[in-house]
Amino acid sequence: KMSPLSKHDDGIYNRPKSTTKRPVVIPSPDNPPAKEILLAVKLPTDGTRHQKYFNINETLQSIVEFAEQIAGLRFNGYILVVASAPKTVFVDLEDTIENAGLEDKTVFHLEEYDWDD
């Protein structure tokens, strides 16, 4: 059953807001939906935490770029560190999120890395 349209003074028609929203997802066998996981990063500048859903096929570099976008700074020479035990360091930022074995709700810190060691 369709809802009636209501016309506003500006000529735009809107349907009345429904209280229940049910997204219809039609999976395509040729193009399965890519898995996304929620990742968070703490900025080295002020320690604030920001989270975003990332596609598991994205690279670790995309997490750094997300942090750069929020901070308005470049984090060249930084690495991703997961501080939870055991501490995990990710130096190869070209690796994908899936290959790195990241789990949903992982929280990263960005740390400057001494590439001379």
Rosetta constraint file for C-alpha pairs under 8 A:
AtomPair CA 3 CA 15 HARMONIC 6.35 0.50
AtomPair CA 3 CA 16 HARMONIC 6.87 0.50
AtomPair CA 4 CA 15 HARMONIC 6.48 0.50
AtomPair CA 4 CA 16 HARMONIC 7.50 0.50
AtomPair CA 5 CA 13 HARMONIC 6.04 0.50
AtomPair CA 5 CA 14 HARMONIC 5.68 0.50
AtomPair CA 5 CA 15 HARMONIC 4.90 0.50
AtomPair CA 5 CA 16 HARMONIC 7.14 0.50
AtomPair CA 6 CA 13 HARMONIC 5.65 0.50
AtomPair CA 6 CA 14 HARMONIC 5.63 0.50
AtomPair CA 6 CA 15 HARMONIC 6.33 0.50
AtomPair CA 6 CA 16 HARMONIC 7.35 0.50
AtomPair CA 7 CA 11 HARMONIC 6.14 0.50
AtomPair CA 7 CA 12 HARMONIC 5.97 0.50
AtomPair CA 7 CA 13 HARMONIC 4.67 0.50
AtomPair CA 7 CA 14 HARMONIC 6.70 0.50
AtomPair CA 8 CA 12 HARMONIC 5.61 0.50
AtomPair CA 8 CA 13 HARMONIC 6.37 0.50
AtomPair CA 8 CA 14 HARMONIC 7.83 0.50
AtomPair CA 27 CA 31 HARMONIC 7.80 0.50
AtomPair CA 27 CA 32 HARMONIC 6.32 0.50
AtomPair CA 27 CA 33 HARMONIC 7.01 0.50
AtomPair CA 28 CA 32 HARMONIC 5.63 0.50
AtomPair CA 28 CA 33 HARMONIC 7.78 0.50
AtomPair CA 34 CA 55 HARMONIC 6.46 0.50
AtomPair CA 34 CA 56 HARMONIC 7.33 0.50
AtomPair CA 34 CA 57 HARMONIC 7.83 0.50
AtomPair CA 35 CA 55 HARMONIC 5.88 0.50
AtomPair CA 35 CA 56 HARMONIC 5.95 0.50
AtomPair CA 36 CA 53 HARMONIC 5.94 0.50
AtomPair CA 36 CA 54 HARMONIC 5.24 0.50
AtomPair CA 36 CA 55 HARMONIC 4.31 0.50
AtomPair CA 36 CA 56 HARMONIC 5.67 0.50
AtomPair CA 37 CA 53 HARMONIC 5.34 0.50
AtomPair CA 37 CA 54 HARMONIC 5.54 0.50
AtomPair CA 37 CA 55 HARMONIC 6.62 0.50
AtomPair CA 37 CA 56 HARMONIC 6.88 0.50
AtomPair CA 37 CA 103 HARMONIC 7.18 0.50
AtomPair CA 37 CA 104 HARMONIC 4.88 0.50
AtomPair CA 37 CA 105 HARMONIC 7.10 0.50
AtomPair CA 38 CA 51 HARMONIC 6.75 0.50
AtomPair CA 38 CA 52 HARMONIC 5.63 0.50
AtomPair CA 38 CA 53 HARMONIC 4.34 0.50
AtomPair CA 38 CA 54 HARMONIC 6.31 0.50
AtomPair CA 38 CA 104 HARMONIC 5.25 0.50
AtomPair CA 38 CA 105 HARMONIC 5.04 0.50
AtomPair CA 38 CA 106 HARMONIC 7.33 0.50
AtomPair CA 39 CA 51 HARMONIC 5.52 0.50
AtomPair CA 39 CA 52 HARMONIC 5.72 0.50
AtomPair CA 39 CA 53 HARMONIC 6.22 0.50
AtomPair CA 39 CA 54 HARMONIC 6.90 0.50
AtomPair CA 39 CA 104 HARMONIC 6.42 0.50
AtomPair CA 39 CA 105 HARMONIC 5.02 0.50
AtomPair CA 39 CA 106 HARMONIC 5.19 0.50
AtomPair CA 39 CA 107 HARMONIC 6.05 0.50
AtomPair CA 39 CA 108 HARMONIC 7.76 0.50
AtomPair CA 40 CA 49 HARMONIC 6.50 0.50
AtomPair CA 40 CA 50 HARMONIC 5.39 0.50
AtomPair CA 40 CA 51 HARMONIC 3.97 0.50
AtomPair CA 40 CA 52 HARMONIC 6.43 0.50
AtomPair CA 40 CA 105 HARMONIC 6.73 0.50
AtomPair CA 40 CA 106 HARMONIC 6.26 0.50
AtomPair CA 40 CA 107 HARMONIC 4.57 0.50
AtomPair CA 40 CA 108 HARMONIC 6.05 0.50
AtomPair CA 41 CA 49 HARMONIC 5.61 0.50
AtomPair CA 41 CA 50 HARMONIC 5.50 0.50
AtomPair CA 41 CA 51 HARMONIC 6.35 0.50
AtomPair CA 41 CA 63 HARMONIC 7.64 0.50
AtomPair CA 41 CA 67 HARMONIC 6.86 0.50
AtomPair CA 41 CA 107 HARMONIC 5.53 0.50
AtomPair CA 41 CA 108 HARMONIC 4.51 0.50
AtomPair CA 41 CA 109 HARMONIC 5.75 0.50
AtomPair CA 41 CA 110 HARMONIC 7.45 0.50
AtomPair CA 42 CA 47 HARMONIC 5.38 0.50
AtomPair CA 42 CA 48 HARMONIC 5.39 0.50
AtomPair CA 42 CA 49 HARMONIC 4.31 0.50
AtomPair CA 42 CA 50 HARMONIC 6.44 0.50
AtomPair CA 42 CA 107 HARMONIC 7.37 0.50
AtomPair CA 42 CA 108 HARMONIC 6.14 0.50
AtomPair CA 42 CA 109 HARMONIC 5.07 0.50
AtomPair CA 42 CA 110 HARMONIC 6.92 0.50
AtomPair CA 43 CA 47 HARMONIC 4.96 0.50
AtomPair CA 43 CA 48 HARMONIC 5.59 0.50
AtomPair CA 43 CA 49 HARMONIC 6.49 0.50
AtomPair CA 43 CA 50 HARMONIC 7.90 0.50
AtomPair CA 43 CA 67 HARMONIC 6.64 0.50
AtomPair CA 43 CA 71 HARMONIC 7.29 0.50
AtomPair CA 43 CA 109 HARMONIC 6.83 0.50
AtomPair CA 43 CA 110 HARMONIC 6.60 0.50
AtomPair CA 44 CA 109 HARMONIC 7.16 0.50
AtomPair CA 44 CA 110 HARMONIC 5.97 0.50
AtomPair CA 44 CA 111 HARMONIC 7.08 0.50
AtomPair CA 45 CA 71 HARMONIC 7.67 0.50
AtomPair CA 50 CA 67 HARMONIC 7.85 0.50
AtomPair CA 54 CA 58 HARMONIC 6.92 0.50
AtomPair CA 55 CA 97 HARMONIC 7.75 0.50
AtomPair CA 56 CA 96 HARMONIC 6.73 0.50
AtomPair CA 56 CA 97 HARMONIC 4.90 0.50
AtomPair CA 56 CA 98 HARMONIC 4.93 0.50
AtomPair CA 57 CA 96 HARMONIC 5.55 0.50
AtomPair CA 57 CA 97 HARMONIC 6.15 0.50
AtomPair CA 57 CA 98 HARMONIC 6.24 0.50
AtomPair CA 58 CA 62 HARMONIC 6.49 0.50
AtomPair CA 58 CA 96 HARMONIC 5.40 0.50
AtomPair CA 58 CA 97 HARMONIC 5.99 0.50
AtomPair CA 59 CA 63 HARMONIC 7.53 0.50
AtomPair CA 59 CA 93 HARMONIC 6.41 0.50
AtomPair CA 59 CA 94 HARMONIC 5.38 0.50
AtomPair CA 59 CA 95 HARMONIC 5.36 0.50
AtomPair CA 59 CA 96 HARMONIC 4.04 0.50
AtomPair CA 59 CA 97 HARMONIC 5.68 0.50
AtomPair CA 60 CA 64 HARMONIC 6.93 0.50
AtomPair CA 60 CA 92 HARMONIC 7.75 0.50
AtomPair CA 60 CA 93 HARMONIC 4.64 0.50
AtomPair CA 60 CA 94 HARMONIC 6.13 0.50
AtomPair CA 60 CA 95 HARMONIC 6.01 0.50
AtomPair CA 60 CA 96 HARMONIC 5.88 0.50
AtomPair CA 60 CA 97 HARMONIC 5.85 0.50
AtomPair CA 61 CA 65 HARMONIC 6.18 0.50
AtomPair CA 61 CA 93 HARMONIC 4.74 0.50
AtomPair CA 61 CA 94 HARMONIC 6.14 0.50
AtomPair CA 62 CA 66 HARMONIC 6.09 0.50
AtomPair CA 63 CA 67 HARMONIC 6.45 0.50
AtomPair CA 64 CA 68 HARMONIC 6.21 0.50
AtomPair CA 64 CA 75 HARMONIC 7.14 0.50
AtomPair CA 64 CA 80 HARMONIC 7.71 0.50
AtomPair CA 64 CA 110 HARMONIC 7.82 0.50
AtomPair CA 65 CA 69 HARMONIC 6.08 0.50
AtomPair CA 66 CA 70 HARMONIC 6.46 0.50
AtomPair CA 67 CA 71 HARMONIC 6.08 0.50
AtomPair CA 68 CA 72 HARMONIC 5.52 0.50
AtomPair CA 68 CA 73 HARMONIC 5.12 0.50
AtomPair CA 68 CA 74 HARMONIC 5.45 0.50
AtomPair CA 68 CA 75 HARMONIC 6.42 0.50
AtomPair CA 69 CA 73 HARMONIC 7.13 0.50
AtomPair CA 77 CA 112 HARMONIC 6.09 0.50
AtomPair CA 77 CA 113 HARMONIC 5.99 0.50
AtomPair CA 77 CA 115 HARMONIC 7.85 0.50
AtomPair CA 78 CA 110 HARMONIC 6.08 0.50
AtomPair CA 78 CA 111 HARMONIC 5.29 0.50
AtomPair CA 78 CA 112 HARMONIC 4.36 0.50
AtomPair CA 78 CA 113 HARMONIC 5.47 0.50
AtomPair CA 79 CA 89 HARMONIC 7.23 0.50
AtomPair CA 79 CA 90 HARMONIC 6.10 0.50
AtomPair CA 79 CA 91 HARMONIC 5.42 0.50
AtomPair CA 79 CA 93 HARMONIC 7.68 0.50
AtomPair CA 79 CA 110 HARMONIC 5.72 0.50
AtomPair CA 79 CA 111 HARMONIC 5.48 0.50
AtomPair CA 79 CA 112 HARMONIC 6.36 0.50
AtomPair CA 79 CA 113 HARMONIC 6.17 0.50
AtomPair CA 80 CA 89 HARMONIC 6.05 0.50
AtomPair CA 80 CA 90 HARMONIC 5.15 0.50
AtomPair CA 80 CA 91 HARMONIC 6.84 0.50
AtomPair CA 80 CA 108 HARMONIC 6.06 0.50
AtomPair CA 80 CA 109 HARMONIC 5.88 0.50
AtomPair CA 80 CA 110 HARMONIC 5.01 0.50
AtomPair CA 80 CA 111 HARMONIC 6.56 0.50
AtomPair CA 81 CA 87 HARMONIC 7.16 0.50
AtomPair CA 81 CA 88 HARMONIC 5.73 0.50
AtomPair CA 81 CA 89 HARMONIC 4.57 0.50
AtomPair CA 81 CA 90 HARMONIC 6.13 0.50
AtomPair CA 81 CA 108 HARMONIC 5.43 0.50
AtomPair CA 81 CA 109 HARMONIC 5.12 0.50
AtomPair CA 81 CA 110 HARMONIC 6.21 0.50
AtomPair CA 81 CA 111 HARMONIC 6.94 0.50
AtomPair CA 82 CA 87 HARMONIC 5.68 0.50
AtomPair CA 82 CA 88 HARMONIC 5.07 0.50
AtomPair CA 82 CA 89 HARMONIC 6.45 0.50
AtomPair CA 82 CA 106 HARMONIC 7.43 0.50
AtomPair CA 82 CA 107 HARMONIC 6.27 0.50
AtomPair CA 82 CA 108 HARMONIC 4.89 0.50
AtomPair CA 82 CA 109 HARMONIC 6.33 0.50
AtomPair CA 83 CA 87 HARMONIC 4.83 0.50
AtomPair CA 83 CA 88 HARMONIC 6.72 0.50
AtomPair CA 83 CA 107 HARMONIC 7.85 0.50
AtomPair CA 83 CA 108 HARMONIC 7.15 0.50
AtomPair CA 83 CA 109 HARMONIC 7.22 0.50
AtomPair CA 84 CA 88 HARMONIC 7.77 0.50
AtomPair CA 95 CA 99 HARMONIC 6.40 0.50
AtomPair CA 95 CA 100 HARMONIC 6.49 0.50
AtomPair CA 96 CA 100 HARMONIC 6.14 0.50
AtomPair CA 97 CA 101 HARMONIC 6.54 0.50
AtomPair CA 97 CA 102 HARMONIC 5.90 0.50
AtomPair CA 98 CA 102 HARMONIC 6.31 0.50
AtomPair CA 102 CA 106 HARMONIC 6.90 0.50
